[in-house]
């Protein structure tokens, strides 16, 4: 095979690989853009603020449970009870704050 044909074919291969990966990269980028746009539209109504506070409380609870699972069995039970109590207190506080129309 002649050197210029070899170079040309390898160049075509690289360009083809780039074209195949381009749509998936573009799709991922547009999905990120849509997610950012959705997050930037905050619902400042009491119901929207309650939903945000609930999501934050749920995320904190999940993180606490993950940390509890790393503990020994004896400590894990108490940790999970504390995490559940804190989650319930967070939800009650959110309900109290945002149901009064504050």
Secondary structure, 3 states (H helix, E strand, C coil): CCHHHHHHHHHHHHHHHHHHHHHHHHHHHHHHHHHHHHHHCCCCCHHHHHHHHHHHHHHHHHHHHHHHHCCCHHHHHHHHHHHHHHHHHHHHHHHHHHHCCC
